[in-house]
Amino acid sequence: MAERWERTQLASAGVPFRLKVALVWIVLFGLLAFVGNAAGFDVDWIRDNLRYILGGLRYTMVIAVSGIVLAIVLALLGALARISRNPVAYGVAGFYVSFFRGTPLIVQMFLLYLALPPVGRNLAAEYAWLPEGFDQALVLDAATAGTLALGLNYGAYMTEIFRAGIQSVAGGQGEAADALGMTYGQKMRKVVLPQAFRVIIPPTGNEFIAMMKDTALVSFLGVTVASAEVFRRSQLVGKADFKNLEAYVAAALVYWGLTVLFTFFQSRLEKRIGRGYDRTHVARAMQAAGEQGQPHGGGSLG
């Protein structure tokens, strides 16, 4: 028995690790296909409706990109406020981070979509000096409210990422900038932030990937068919044909594909921006530079 186990281990050691992983995935996909077939899964329905579901990708990406841009701006401002000695800025940033990290994202979406319009109407009725049309100023469509909620929520979480990135820059860098007579804004813009972004970019990429998936929550606000994103489209067409399982599986596959695609690009970006800190890369670059600087025929004398 022991000999058979050893032979099995030796035979397994000769199989590349990646091939073993690929075999595990094949087995898992086979099990899923078996379960789906036993449950009467309609692959033809997905094929017929996938194009319509994919039509929501543009709205998913618009919401995600707009949300991450807003989150980056808020995170940068929040991080600068959190490391400042101004009590007003520090207090406002602390309140913002505490509230949006301490409440659910879906609640924040409904606050912006359903709770803000009555506030605008009540203020307009109470104060006559407010400009005309103020009663409708806080009425947002579902996509806009969802995008704002995503940006505000993720900005609160990313504030701590940006703060940690800024504080990771060696203190001597800031002191050198001060010695050169730079203002605070020049020091941040030209010295600190360019170095901090090497630390900030990787987790920001993770936040963007997470935000792409969270765009599905916007559908709960009741977006119109014309601006429906991936999940809303799959939901509508699945209910219409009583194919809820197939619809949600199709949506899951689309989000999974997006995650795999952007994870790949993120890993390439991380390698690119991390080259200056990769000891192996630096060693190779120095070796290549040394070889180029050597005289022809070698560097030995005699």
Beta strands, then each sheet from edge to edge (+ up, - down):
end
